[in-house]
Amino acid sequence: MKKPISAVSTLDEMEKVNDLVIDAIRDIKGINIIKIDLTKLDDAPASYFIVCEGESTVQVSAIASNIKKRMKQEMQINSGVLEGLTDSKWVLLDYFDTIVHVFYPETRQFYDLEGLWSDANFIEYQDL
């Protein structure tokens, strides 16, 4: 049975989702992982953004696919939206409270989500 995603998750559930997403990124050697905490901002589209990058479009696609697979297998949660997998320059996975952005490096630099949300709290994760 698939667990529905709710826009009203508990903090504990959100942290489990975030931890699993970050672990799934690290499985595929994703780099420059940042969690952006948007909970204190008015009108934010989600509670958290998790942003990372892959060094090629193949790696970007593999990271996104691994996140999707592990979320479904381990938490029985499907992404509400999965966009960008065809070109794999910017793949977005929407888990309502957490939105994951997997970028190709130049695309990440161009869109500069970190700059757009600079008033949020940032948590950087060391590359493995």
Residue frames relative to the residue before (quaternion, step in Angstrom):
aa qw qx qy qz dx dy dz
M 1.0000 0.0000 0.0000 0.0000 0.00 0.00 0.00
K 0.3500 -0.7452 0.5325 0.1967 3.56 -0.85 0.97
K 0.3732 -0.7160 0.5534 0.2046 3.51 -0.97 0.95
P 0.3710 -0.7292 0.5162 0.2532 3.59 -0.71 0.96
I 0.3998 -0.6721 0.5605 0.2725 3.52 -1.18 0.55
S 0.1532 -0.7829 0.5987 0.0719 3.50 -1.00 0.83
A 0.4660 -0.6528 0.5131 0.3057 3.54 -1.11 0.61
V 0.6901 0.4025 -0.2639 0.5404 3.58 1.29 -0.09
S 0.1251 0.8019 -0.5649 0.1491 3.56 0.43 1.23
T 0.5077 -0.6042 0.4986 0.3586 3.54 -1.22 0.38
L 0.6549 -0.5060 0.3848 0.4086 3.55 -1.25 0.40
D 0.6365 0.5348 -0.3232 0.4521 3.59 1.01 -0.82
E 0.6585 0.4974 -0.3091 0.4727 3.61 0.94 -0.85
M 0.6465 0.5159 -0.3230 0.4599 3.58 0.97 -0.83
E 0.6612 0.5012 -0.3111 0.4635 3.59 0.95 -0.82
K 0.6232 0.5230 -0.3418 0.4704 3.62 1.05 -0.68
V 0.6323 0.5111 -0.3232 0.4843 3.57 1.00 -0.82
N 0.6747 0.5028 -0.2962 0.4519 3.60 0.83 -0.99
D 0.6617 0.5083 -0.3074 0.4575 3.59 0.92 -0.89
L 0.6668 0.4910 -0.3062 0.4696 3.58 0.96 -0.84
V 0.6233 0.5332 -0.3402 0.4599 3.60 0.98 -0.79
I 0.6770 0.4887 -0.2961 0.4639 3.59 0.85 -0.95
D 0.6455 0.5062 -0.3222 0.4725 3.59 0.99 -0.77
A 0.6496 0.5118 -0.3133 0.4668 3.60 1.01 -0.80
I 0.6104 0.5265 -0.3463 0.4799 3.60 1.08 -0.66
R 0.6845 0.4949 -0.2829 0.4543 3.56 0.88 -0.96
D 0.5409 0.6176 -0.3946 0.4126 3.62 1.14 -0.57
I 0.7698 0.3305 -0.1478 0.5257 3.56 0.99 -0.90
K 0.5210 -0.6880 0.3764 0.3371 3.58 1.29 0.44
G 0.1851 0.7741 -0.5696 0.2051 3.57 0.99 0.87
I 0.2319 -0.7976 0.5487 0.0950 3.56 -1.07 0.73
N 0.8240 0.2570 -0.1991 0.4640 3.52 -1.42 0.25
I 0.1685 0.8128 -0.5288 0.1771 3.55 0.89 1.05
I 0.0323 0.7757 -0.6275 0.0594 3.54 -0.91 1.03
K 0.1829 -0.7284 0.6470 0.1317 3.54 -1.07 0.82
I 0.1679 -0.7784 0.6014 0.0648 3.55 -0.77 1.09
D 0.2356 -0.7796 0.5717 0.0989 3.55 -0.59 1.23
L 0.1007 -0.8297 0.5491 -0.0019 3.56 -0.40 1.28
T 0.3846 0.7845 -0.4386 0.2105 3.59 1.30 -0.02
K 0.7126 0.4484 -0.2636 0.4709 3.61 1.08 -0.57
L 0.6141 0.5629 -0.3414 0.4353 3.59 1.27 -0.06
D 0.4473 -0.6697 0.5257 0.2740 3.55 -1.05 0.80
D 0.8612 0.1528 -0.1200 0.4696 3.55 -1.14 0.71
A 0.3151 0.7323 -0.5391 0.2717 3.61 1.08 0.60
P 0.5079 -0.6798 0.4365 0.2990 3.61 -1.00 0.74
A 0.7786 0.0671 -0.0284 0.6232 3.60 1.28 -0.30
S 0.5959 -0.5464 0.4348 0.3966 3.55 -1.29 0.03
Y 0.8053 0.0638 0.0019 0.5894 3.57 1.08 -0.78
F 0.1611 -0.6826 0.6957 0.1554 3.47 -1.38 0.49
I 0.0918 -0.7247 0.6750 0.1042 3.54 -1.13 0.66
V 0.0780 -0.8099 0.5805 -0.0326 3.54 -0.65 1.22
C 0.1259 0.7718 -0.6158 0.0960 3.56 -0.97 0.87
E 0.2281 -0.7669 0.5729 0.1777 3.53 -1.28 -0.06
G 0.2653 -0.7043 0.6329 0.1817 3.47 -1.39 0.41
E 0.5341 -0.6740 0.4206 0.2892 3.55 -1.12 0.59
S 0.7624 0.1520 -0.1266 0.6162 3.58 1.31 -0.01
T 0.6282 -0.5260 0.3933 0.4171 3.58 -1.23 0.28
V 0.5920 0.5558 -0.3639 0.4562 3.59 1.12 -0.59
Q 0.6776 0.4745 -0.2946 0.4785 3.59 0.92 -0.86
V 0.6032 0.5456 -0.3574 0.4591 3.63 1.00 -0.75
S 0.6698 0.4960 -0.2867 0.4723 3.57 0.90 -0.95
A 0.6616 0.5104 -0.3026 0.4586 3.59 0.95 -0.89
I 0.6309 0.5230 -0.3358 0.4644 3.60 0.98 -0.78
A 0.6795 0.4896 -0.2912 0.4623 3.58 0.83 -1.00
S 0.6586 0.5061 -0.3083 0.4638 3.58 0.94 -0.85
N 0.6543 0.5089 -0.3143 0.4628 3.59 1.01 -0.77
I 0.6151 0.5270 -0.3477 0.4722 3.59 1.01 -0.74
K 0.6669 0.5110 -0.2957 0.4547 3.56 0.84 -1.02
K 0.6727 0.5076 -0.2916 0.4525 3.59 0.90 -0.97
R 0.7136 0.4611 -0.2690 0.4537 3.58 0.78 -1.00
M 0.6187 0.5294 -0.3520 0.4616 3.60 1.02 -0.69
K 0.6707 0.4883 -0.2972 0.4726 3.58 0.97 -0.83
Q 0.7107 0.4687 -0.2666 0.4518 3.60 0.86 -0.95
E 0.7979 0.3636 -0.1634 0.4522 3.56 0.77 -1.05
M 0.7960 0.2412 -0.1349 0.5386 3.59 1.10 -0.57
Q 0.3589 -0.7567 0.4649 0.2871 3.58 1.35 -0.06
I 0.4943 0.6244 -0.4357 0.4194 3.56 1.04 0.88
N 0.2084 -0.7523 0.6151 0.1106 3.53 -0.98 0.94
S 0.5387 -0.6046 0.4776 0.3407 3.54 -1.15 0.63
G 0.4723 -0.6651 0.5014 0.2884 3.54 -0.98 0.86
V 0.7799 0.0359 0.0151 0.6247 3.56 1.11 -0.78
L 0.0090 -0.7459 0.6659 0.0160 3.55 -1.13 0.73
E 0.0563 0.8166 -0.5652 0.1031 3.57 -0.42 1.25
G 0.7997 0.3782 -0.2493 0.3940 3.54 -1.22 0.58
L 0.4252 0.7342 -0.4538 0.2725 3.60 1.23 -0.01
T 0.5870 0.6051 -0.3703 0.3900 3.61 1.08 -0.63
D 0.7800 0.3044 -0.1646 0.5214 3.60 0.81 -0.98
S 0.1835 -0.8416 0.4830 0.1575 3.56 1.23 -0.59
K 0.3863 0.6653 -0.5314 0.3548 3.55 0.91 0.98
W 0.7584 -0.0376 0.0373 0.6496 3.56 1.23 -0.65
V 0.0308 -0.7949 0.6055 -0.0238 3.56 -0.44 1.23
L 0.1336 -0.7873 0.6006 0.0394 3.55 -0.88 1.01
L 0.0589 -0.7563 0.6512 0.0202 3.53 -0.98 0.97
D 0.1826 -0.8110 0.5526 0.0597 3.56 -0.66 1.13
Y 0.0159 -0.7795 0.6254 -0.0332 3.54 -0.65 1.20
F 0.6098 -0.6115 0.2874 0.4142 3.55 1.17 0.87
D 0.7952 0.2289 -0.1333 0.5454 3.61 0.36 -1.15
T 0.7578 0.2128 -0.1274 0.6035 3.57 1.22 -0.52
I 0.0894 -0.7633 0.6386 0.0398 3.54 -0.90 1.00
V 0.2095 -0.7908 0.5697 0.0787 3.54 -0.77 1.11
H 0.1076 -0.7720 0.6260 0.0246 3.54 -0.96 1.02
V 0.0500 -0.7778 0.6264 -0.0063 3.57 -0.63 1.17
F 0.0963 -0.8488 0.5195 -0.0223 3.54 -0.44 1.28
Y 0.4002 -0.5627 0.6556 0.3054 3.42 -1.49 0.31
P 0.6322 -0.6104 0.2952 0.3750 3.67 -0.79 0.94
E 0.6994 0.4626 -0.2972 0.4567 3.62 0.77 -0.93
T 0.6318 0.5276 -0.3295 0.4625 3.58 1.06 -0.69
R 0.6278 0.5267 -0.3325 0.4669 3.58 1.00 -0.78
Q 0.6607 0.5086 -0.3043 0.4606 3.55 0.91 -0.91
F 0.6565 0.5314 -0.3094 0.4370 3.59 0.95 -0.88
Y 0.7571 0.3919 -0.2134 0.4771 3.60 0.82 -0.99
D 0.1414 -0.8647 0.4775 0.0656 3.60 1.26 -0.36
L 0.0003 -0.8290 0.5580 -0.0378 3.59 0.64 1.09
E 0.6126 0.5570 -0.3522 0.4364 3.56 1.04 -0.74
G 0.6620 0.4904 -0.3000 0.4810 3.60 1.02 -0.74
L 0.6483 0.5291 -0.3149 0.4479 3.57 1.01 -0.82
W 0.7726 0.2819 -0.1391 0.5516 3.57 1.07 -0.75
S 0.1923 0.8472 -0.4797 0.1232 3.59 1.14 0.62
D 0.6415 0.5195 -0.3394 0.4510 3.62 1.17 -0.30
A 0.5429 0.5945 -0.4000 0.4379 3.60 1.30 0.11
N 0.5364 -0.5884 0.4915 0.3529 3.55 -1.36 0.11
F 0.1907 -0.8001 0.5646 0.0685 3.59 -0.82 1.07
I 0.0745 -0.7520 0.6534 0.0444 3.54 -1.08 0.82
E 0.1706 -0.7998 0.5723 0.0608 3.55 -0.57 1.22
Y 0.2276 -0.7628 0.5949 0.1113 3.54 -1.09 0.82
Q 0.4933 -0.6644 0.4833 0.2859 3.54 -0.97 0.91
D 0.4553 -0.6391 0.5406 0.3032 3.56 -1.09 0.73
L 0.3971 -0.7220 0.5157 0.2348 3.54 -1.05 0.77
